[in-house]
Amino acid sequence: MRAKILLQLRPLKQFSIPFTGLKIGKHQFDFEIDNSFFDAFEYSLVKKGNLKVEVELDKQETMLLLQFHIFGTIELDCDKCLALFDAPIDISERQIVKFAEDDLESDDLEIIMLNRKESELDVSSMIYELITVSVPYIKICEENGVNVKCDAEMIQRLESLAVGHQEEEPEQTSDDPRWEALKKLK
């Protein structure tokens, strides 16, 4: 029971890299991401996905160099037809982690400062940010999906409900002579 409660408190524990015991040099870490990863982040833009993450950690005396490669698919909703579709993503990014005596903030977005007393590095938030930033601003299944077409029936239904869309209405003849006088001014 205690292990289950502990797992609920730290659902992303598997994304911590214990770097203290590692030798200087390059080390490879692989992670699998599924829907439970996105559930751990409240108000996540992405709710479902199936991704693989390869992290190459280059341990040096004063810093860690991380090279991320994230690939797979995430489920998005189309802004045009509202259908769900799997969008492929392939991300390659680098992150620098420097050691400091106290908790300093870095002005450079590519550099994270880490206290020397720390023994492990949690990469879950870095992975989440990289995935979230890769989500296209406009999500259209025809452009971002693999062999996916927008739902034609839904598009037709949305167009019929759109403001400004009117069925061909027969022109009404008015009996008011003022309107007739105004039409002559054209």
C-alpha positions in Angstrom: 0.0 0.0 0.0 2.8 2.4 0.9 4.5 1.9 -2.5 1.3 2.7 -4.3 0.8 6.0 -2.3 4.5 6.9 -3.0 4.0 6.3 -6.7 1.0 8.6 -6.7 2.9 11.4 -5.1 5.7 11.1 -7.6 4.2 9.8 -10.8 7.2 11.0 -12.9 9.9 9.4 -10.7 11.2 7.3 -13.6 12.3 10.5 -15.4 14.9 11.3 -12.7 18.5 10.7 -13.8 20.9 9.9 -10.9 24.1 11.5 -12.2 26.2 11.4 -9.0 27.6 7.9 -9.5 28.2 8.3 -13.2 31.7 8.6 -14.6 32.7 11.6 -16.7 31.7 11.1 -20.3 28.6 10.2 -22.3 25.7 8.1 -21.0 22.4 7.1 -22.7 19.0 7.1 -21.1 15.8 6.0 -22.8 12.2 6.7 -21.7 8.7 5.8 -22.9 6.0 8.3 -22.7 2.3 7.4 -22.7 -1.0 9.0 -21.6 -0.1 8.8 -17.9 2.9 11.2 -18.5 0.5 13.9 -19.7 -2.0 13.2 -16.9 0.7 14.3 -14.4 0.7 17.8 -15.8 -2.4 19.8 -14.9 -4.0 21.7 -17.8 -1.8 19.9 -20.3 -2.2 21.0 -23.9 -1.5 17.4 -25.0 -3.6 14.7 -23.4 -2.5 11.5 -25.2 0.6 10.4 -26.9 3.0 7.6 -27.6 6.6 8.8 -27.7 10.1 7.6 -27.2 12.7 9.9 -25.6 16.4 9.3 -26.0 18.6 11.5 -23.7 22.3 11.6 -24.1 23.9 12.9 -20.9 27.5 14.2 -21.3 28.8 14.5 -17.7 31.6 17.0 -17.3 33.4 18.5 -14.2 31.2 21.6 -13.9 28.2 20.9 -16.0 25.9 18.3 -17.7 25.2 18.5 -21.4 21.9 16.9 -22.3 20.9 16.1 -25.9 17.2 15.2 -26.2 15.6 13.3 -29.1 11.9 12.9 -28.8 9.9 11.1 -31.5 6.5 9.5 -31.9 2.9 10.7 -32.1 0.6 12.9 -30.0 -3.1 13.1 -30.2 -4.4 16.6 -31.2 -7.8 17.9 -32.1 -8.2 19.5 -35.5 -9.0 23.3 -35.5 -10.9 22.9 -38.8 -13.1 19.8 -38.4 -12.8 19.1 -34.7 -11.7 15.5 -35.2 -8.9 13.9 -33.2 -5.8 12.8 -35.1 -2.3 11.5 -34.4 0.3 14.1 -35.2 3.9 13.0 -35.6 6.6 14.9 -33.8 10.4 14.6 -34.0 12.4 16.9 -31.7 16.1 17.3 -31.2 17.2 19.8 -28.6 20.1 20.5 -26.3 20.0 21.6 -22.6 23.0 22.7 -20.5 22.9 22.1 -16.7 25.6 24.0 -14.7 26.5 23.3 -11.1 26.4 26.2 -8.6 27.1 26.6 -4.9 23.7 28.2 -4.3 20.4 28.2 -6.2 21.0 30.8 -8.9 18.8 31.6 -11.8 20.3 31.8 -15.2 19.4 34.5 -17.7 20.1 32.2 -20.6 17.1 29.9 -21.3 19.4 27.1 -22.5 21.2 26.9 -19.2 19.7 25.5 -16.0 21.5 26.1 -12.7 21.6 23.1 -10.3 22.8 23.1 -6.7 26.0 21.0 -6.2 24.3 19.1 -3.4 21.7 17.6 -5.8 22.3 14.0 -6.8 19.7 13.5 -9.5 18.2 15.5 -12.3 14.4 15.4 -13.1 14.0 15.7 -16.9 10.2 15.3 -17.0 9.5 19.0 -17.1 12.1 19.6 -19.8 10.6 16.8 -21.9 7.0 18.2 -21.3 8.1 21.7 -22.4 9.8 20.4 -25.5 6.7 18.4 -26.5 4.3 21.3 -25.7 6.4 23.8 -27.7 6.3 21.5 -30.7 2.5 21.5 -30.9 1.6 23.5 -34.0 -0.2 26.8 -33.4 -2.8 25.9 -35.9 -3.7 22.2 -35.8 -5.2 20.9 -39.0 -5.3 17.2 -39.6 -4.7 17.4 -43.3 -1.5 19.4 -42.7 -0.2 17.8 -39.5 -1.5 14.3 -39.6 -0.3 11.2 -41.4 -2.7 10.3 -44.3 -5.6 12.1 -42.7 -8.3 14.1 -44.4 -10.6 16.5 -42.6 -14.1 15.2 -42.0 -16.0 16.6 -45.0 -19.4 16.1 -43.3 -18.4 18.1 -40.3 -16.9 20.9 -42.4 -20.1 21.1 -44.4 -22.1 21.2 -41.2 -19.9 23.9 -39.6 -20.1 26.0 -42.8 -23.9 25.8 -42.8 -23.9 27.1 -39.2 -21.3 29.8 -39.7 -22.3 33.5 -39.2 -22.8 35.2 -42.5 -23.7 32.0 -44.4 -27.2 32.4 -45.7 -29.3 30.2 -47.8 -30.3 31.7 -51.1 -33.3 33.8 -50.1 -35.6 35.1 -52.7 -35.5 38.9 -52.9 -38.4 40.4 -51.2 -40.4 43.1 -52.9 -41.4 45.8 -50.6 -44.5 47.8 -50.7 -42.8 50.8 -49.1 -42.1 53.5 -51.8 -39.2 54.9 -49.8 -37.2 51.8 -50.5 -37.9 52.0 -54.1 -36.7 55.6 -54.1 -33.5 54.6 -52.4 -32.8 51.8 -55.0 -33.1 54.4 -57.8 -30.2 56.3 -56.2 -27.8 53.5 -57.0 
